[in-house]
Amino acid sequence: MKTTTPKTQSAQPAKRADYVLVTGGSMGIGFELARCFAASGYNLILVSRTEEDLKSAASKIKKEYKVDVLTIAKDLFKTENAFELYDDVKSLKIKPSILVNNAAQGQYGEFSETDINRELEIINLNIASVVILTKLFLKDMLQRGDGGILNVSSVASRIPGPLQSVYHASKAFVQSFTAAIRDEVKDTSITITALLPGPTDTDFFAKADMLNAKNVVEGDLADPAKVAMDGYNALIKGVDNVVSGTMNKVEVAISNLLPESMVAEMVHKQQKPIENKKNKK
């Protein structure tokens, strides 16, 4: 996997006590976002399901940057754990300056054949945990009078997704939800930004059992470090939305001009499985 050293462009220096909480922060885009914030002096709270992955991520960041890195192992597929996460952070006497809702997963296949229990877990992770954490930490930010929230959405939020129907729909929720609460707090000092990546070189596709999809096998997957930097800079600059990658911007623009049925058909073809695949490494 390619990595890029974060180069901050417009960030204000973090105060010694400033913490950023990143869900799904042990790898992929979440890990790279954590590196971006650490490069500007922010302390971190990394959240993921696996303690071992969290320790590895924390160790790497501590070696690279002189910041405090705390870890909390929490399975956000279960909604009660999102409430527990907030309580865990509160018990540390820490009020994060920034919340990054990054944790998300998908499931590949025809909706009539996929596992409904897995899809309900994905809805809990991609939607319910985002709503819970945003509500709880936003209340604290409003009381303080400052803060920021970065919700990792997706270009999938703008287009129907045959063979990933629940994932695309969950990201459409995140996109709409982010826009709504952004307007609610527009007269405050709270910044709320949505990051819309396209297909990115992370373990997302392996977890979604999607390694044989045409757009994964034949597509040019984005560097997660570059995606993260786009999101980081957008949040720091107070930008509402950022679509990461030129081709993704073009795809979103085209999809806005075409009938929904035509877009769905195009996406279906892009995501169809390829037989006798050679997976990318």
N, C-alpha and C positions, 0 to 999 in steps of 0.2 A: 504493500500500500504506500502511495506517495504521501509525503508530508512537506509542509511549507512552514518555515519559521514565521510566527506572527509579527507583523510590522504595524503597530498601532498608528492610525492616521489622525484622529481627532479626539482622542480620549482625554478627559481630565484626569489628573493624578488621583489615585484612590487614597482615601484616608486609611490610616493604619487599621481601623476597626471595621472597614467595609468588607462584607462577605457577599459572594455570589453563590446561590444554590443552583446546581445544574442536575436535573434528572437525566438518567441515561448518560451519566458523565464519565463512565469508565472507558469508553471507546467511541470510535466513529466521530460524527459531527459534534456530539456532546463533549467528548474529550478535547477536540480541537477548539471548541468554544471556551472550555475551561482554560486552555493554554493562552487564548487571546486575552482573557481577563487577567490571568496571572501575569502576563507580560506588562500590564498596566499597573500592577501592584495590588490587585484585588486578592483577598483571601478567598478560599473556596470551601464549599460543602458539596462533595460529590455523592450522588445517590445512584445506586444500581442494585440489582438483585444479588449479585455475587460478590462476596467479601474479598475473594482472591483477586478478582478483576479490579476492584476498587483500590486495594493495596498497591497493585502494580501501577495503576494510573497515578495514584498519589505520589508514589516513589519517583516516577518519571518527572512529574511537575516540580516536586521539591528540589530535585537535582538541577532543574533548568532555571527555576525562579525562586527567589527568597520570599516565599509567601507561606502562610499557614494553610494546610489542606486537611480538612476533616472529611471523614467518610461515614456514610450511613447506609447499611445494607437494608433494602426495603423492596418488597415485591408489590409494585403498583398495579399489577393485574387485579389486586383485591382493593376495593374502594376504601375499606376501613384502614388500610395501611397508609393511604394518603393523609387521613386525619392524624394517624399516629406519627407520620413524618413531621407534620407541623408541630405537634406536641414535643417530639424529640428535639427539634431545633429550638423551640421555646425554652426547653429545659437547659439548654446550653447557654442561655442568656444572650443569644444572638438574634438580631433582627436583620435578615439579609437585605442589602441595598437593592439587589437585583435577583429576580427569579427567572430561570431559564427552564421552560417546559419543553424538554427535548425527547423524553422517552416515548417511543412508539414502535409498534410492530404491525405487520400485515400478514395475510394468508392468501396464497395463490391457488386459483382453481375456479371452476364453475360454481356459482353460488349454490346451485341445487345439490352439489356433491360435497361441499366443504363442511367442516365440523362446526356446528352451531355453537357448541360450548367454547371452542377456541375463539370464535368470532365475538362472543359475548365478553370474553376476557380482553380481547383487543379493544372493544368499545369501552370497557372499564379503564384500560390503560390510556388509550388515545383521546378519550373524551372526559370520562368521569374524573380521573385524577387531575387533568388539566383544570377542570372547573373547580374542584375542591381546593387545590393548591392556590390557584389564582384568587379565589374568594378570600381565603384566610390570610394570605400574605398581602393582598391588595388592601385589606382593611388596616393592617399595620402600617403600610406605606402612606395611606391617606391620613392616619393619625399623626405620623411624623411630618408629612408634607412633602415627601420626596421618595423617589424610587423608580425602578424600571422593571418591565416584564418583557421577555422575549419568548414568544411562542413559535416553536418550529413547526410550521405548516408544511406545505408542499405544493408544487405545481399540480399535483393530483387533486388539490382542492378546487381547481378551476375546470376540471374535465371529468366526465364520467369514466369509470374504470372497469370495463369488463375484465374478468379474471382476477380483479382486486377490488371488487365492488364495495366491500365494507371498509377497506382502508381508504379508498378515495372519498367515500361518504364521510368517514370520520374526520378527514382533513378539511372537507368542506365545512363541517361543523366548527372546527378550530378557527378557520378563516373568518367565518361569519361572527363567531363569538368574540374574536379579537377585535374586529372592526366595531362591534357594538359597545364593548366596554371601553374601548379607546375614546369613543365619542362621549361616553358618560363622564370620563375624567379629563376631558380636553381643557377644562379651565383650571386644572391643578398642575402641579409640577411632576406628575407621574407620566413616564414615557412607556407606551405599549406598542410593540413592534412585532410584525409577523415576518418570519423568514421562510421563503418558498424555494427549497432546493428541487432539482430534478434528480434523476437517477445518479447516485453517488457511490463511490467505491468504499462501501462499508459492509458489515455483516448482515445488513437488513435482508438482502435477497436470500441468503442461506437460511436465516430464521423463518422466512416466509415460504421456504421450499420453492424458490423461484429462479434457481440457477440455470434452468433450461429455457427461460423466456427469451424471445427474440431480441428485445431491447436490452437485455442484460448481456447476452452472448455476443451480440454484434454492436452494441452501443458503446459510446465513448463515455465511460463513467467519470463523474467529476471528482476532483481532489477534495476530500472532506475539509482539509485545512483552508482551502480557498473559499469554500461554502461558508465555513464558520466565520472567516474574516468579513465576508459580505454581511452576515447577520450582526456581527459585533459592531461594525462601523455604522450600520443602519440604526441600531439601538442608541449608540453614543450620539449620533447626529439628530436623533429624534424623528427618523423617517418612519412612516406608517408601515410600509411594506417594502420588501426587496425580493425580487425574483433573481436567484443566483444563476448566472450563466447566460451568455448571449442567445444561444439556441433555445434555451428554455423561455426566455423573454419572447422570442419569435413564436414559439409554439403556443404560448398563452395568448398572444395577440391574434394569431390565426384562429384559435379556438373560439375567440369572442365574436368572430365574424361568420362562422359556419353554423349550420343547424346542429342542435345537440345530437341528433341521431347520426349525423355524418361524423361528428367528432368521436362518438362512442365506437363507431365502426372502425375508424382509423386507429384508435387506441387498442381495440381488440386485436387488430392485425399486428400491431407493434408488440403486443404482450403474448402472442400465441407461442406455445412451446415449440422448440426445435428438437427434432429427434437426432440421436447420435451426436449430442452436443459436445463441445470441448469447452469446459468451464474456464472462465478467466481466473487468474491467480493474482 
